[in-house]
Amino acid sequence: MALSFIKKVFTFGREKPAEEQAPEEALAVEQSAAAREAPVADVSPASEPAEPASPPSVPPGHLTHEGGDRLEDAAPSEQEKPQEKPVDEQAESDFRTELNAQEIGAEEASSAEHPVATEVSDELDAATPEPISPLGGEMSDRTEGSAETPANLEPSSESAETLAAAPVLPKGFSTAASAPAPIPEAPKPRQTWFQRLRAGLARTSSQLTGQIAALFTKRKLDDQTLQDLEDLLIQADLGVETAMRVTDTLASERYGKDVTGEDVSRIMAQEIAKVLKPVAKPLQLDLSHKPHVILIVGVNGTGKTTTIGKLAAKLSGAGLKVMVAAGDTFRAAAIEQLKIWADRTKSEFIGTKLGADAAGLAFDAFQQAKASKSDVLIIDTAGRLQNKAELMAELEKIVRVLAKLDPDAPHTVLQTLDATTGQNALNQVEIFRNVAGVNGLIMTKLDGTARGGILVAISAKHKLPVYFIGVGEGVDDLEPFEAEDFAQAIAGIGQ
């Protein structure tokens, strides 16, 4: 009952406009009922019409026909809709006054019997209704009247956050909102070249020094130990000559005595440095020749194109005018890669279509570099295996074409060597030296192998200058070759 009473309070007065909008219908109903109770008098056409009953309005069921007026008990159909006559304004006003008086009396009686309703009504007029607590038996998680939000009140930030809160996820999951903000990493201090060199040769040095330390654990130096050490150094691609030099020096100093791994590493670093110092030379540029032509050769995948980009960066950074030529016409990727390097290093670029004659491109590049007064011209070539005679013949053709333009060209022929190839690099150097006249080496990919000792074996056998070594993909990862640094890094000693 309490719930129905409260609902009446909320709906009280809402039906009043409907009653005020239709006073004519209520009046018509009373008149129709009164007309049914009174006998219908015979009215002749000639007689004067009787005085209409009060109120003077014509009942809605009173229709006009040819034979006279009659009352309809049933409502007219849609085809026979009655035409209402105008209602007397004075009667309508009296009826409204009487109806308002009845409503006021009903309100006073309701207020006397239910004072609580009056207070609730006053509160509703004075303030916005607050949500009503649920009654017994209703859902405990709902509140009556909470579905509607007052127009003059905006939802608080706490309620907005509650509505926008992420669903509760099971254990082991999290939302992006609850995830902690990433902490920016502090910039790492720039490493020195020797630190990067040691990091690049870490695999070679760790394998080599680990085996040496295991060999000389609590053991005196004898012939068998020297033989085992020589085999170990040869397996590390240091070469037979370097291995014999290390064992001979170690025998002369420590034979018959206790030897530690540190002693062997120290002597090994000294002997490796003696082998490498004669070949650690800077690359000389004869700038009296404009352009100074550098031809880059090597087998597939040794890093020729990347090396050209790094050399161009160093030369253009020093203020020299550099031009690069995409002579590797067999690979579209090589042409695009070299063009990117040229744009990055602010160097001039010359290329041709895929599959074009590489010797013809070398000719055009030399002519254009001479016309533009470039200081250095670096020509890329296609990778070729040393045992492919037809490909090596194409390389000879490039050299001959350049020699016709300048008897001393190419002035420098650099061969890139992949340190991961191991002993095969010895054969590559020998063949390219005979075909293209290689007069300098660049060792790449020392950071991706445990066979970095092959550079020592190549230097001991061919005595060719080693100008640069690479231990990474960055521009700064190609640096001039230093014998002492390399020897200490490969032996695992030094700062």
Stockholm file with secondary structure:
# STOCKHOLM 1.0

chainA/1-495         MALSFIKKVFTFGREKPAEEQAPEEALAVEQSAAAREAPVADVSPASEPAEPASPPSVPPGHLTHEGGDRLEDAAPSEQEKPQEKPVDEQAESDFRTELNAQEIGAEEASSAEHPVATEVSDELDAATPEPISPLGGEMSDRTEGSAETPANLEPSSESAETLAAAPVLPKGFSTAASAPAPIPEAPKPRQTWFQRLRAGLARTSSQLTGQIAALFTKRKLDDQTLQDLEDLLIQADLGVETAMRVTDTLASERYGKDVTGEDVSRIMAQEIAKVLKPVAKPLQLDLSHKPHVILIVGVNGTGKTTTIGKLAAKLSGAGLKVMVAAGDTFRAAAIEQLKIWADRTKSEFIGTKLGADAAGLAFDAFQQAKASKSDVLIIDTAGRLQNKAELMAELEKIVRVLAKLDPDAPHTVLQTLDATTGQNALNQVEIFRNVAGVNGLIMTKLDGTARGGILVAISAKHKLPVYFIGVGEGVDDLEPFEAEDFAQAIAGIGQ
#=GR chainA/1-495 SS CHHHHHHHHHHTTTSHHHHHHCHHHHHHHHHHHHHHHSCCCCCCSSSCCCCCCSSCSCCTTEECCTTCCEECSSCCCSTTCCCCCCCCHHHHHHHHHHHHHHHHHHHHHHHHHCHHHHHHHHHHHHSCCCCBCCCTTSCTTCCBTTTCCCTTCCCCHHHHHHHTCCCCCCTTCCCTTTSCCCCCCCCCCCCCHHHHHHHHTHHHHHHHHHHHHHHTTTCBCCHHHHHHHHHHHHHTTCCHHHHHHHHHHHHHHHTTSBCCHHHHHHHHHHHHHHHHGGGBCCCCCCTTSSSEEEEEECSTTSCHHHHHHHHHHHHHHTTCCEEEECCCTTCHHHHHHHHHHHHHHTCEEECCCTTCCHHHHHHHHHHHHHHTTCSEEEECCCCCCTTCHHHHHHHHHHHHHHHHHCTTCSSEEEEEEEGGGTTHHHHHHHHHHHHHCCCEEEEECGGGCSCTTHHHHHHHHHCCCEEEEECSSSGGGEEECCHHHHHHHHHTCCC
#=GC SS_cons         CHHHHHHHHHHTTTSHHHHHHCHHHHHHHHHHHHHHHSCCCCCCSSSCCCCCCSSCSCCTTEECCTTCCEECSSCCCSTTCCCCCCCCHHHHHHHHHHHHHHHHHHHHHHHHHCHHHHHHHHHHHHSCCCCBCCCTTSCTTCCBTTTCCCTTCCCCHHHHHHHTCCCCCCTTCCCTTTSCCCCCCCCCCCCCHHHHHHHHTHHHHHHHHHHHHHHTTTCBCCHHHHHHHHHHHHHTTCCHHHHHHHHHHHHHHHTTSBCCHHHHHHHHHHHHHHHHGGGBCCCCCCTTSSSEEEEEECSTTSCHHHHHHHHHHHHHHTTCCEEEECCCTTCHHHHHHHHHHHHHHTCEEECCCTTCCHHHHHHHHHHHHHHTTCSEEEECCCCCCTTCHHHHHHHHHHHHHHHHHCTTCSSEEEEEEEGGGTTHHHHHHHHHHHHHCCCEEEEECGGGCSCTTHHHHHHHHHCCCEEEEECSSSGGGEEECCHHHHHHHHHTCCC
//
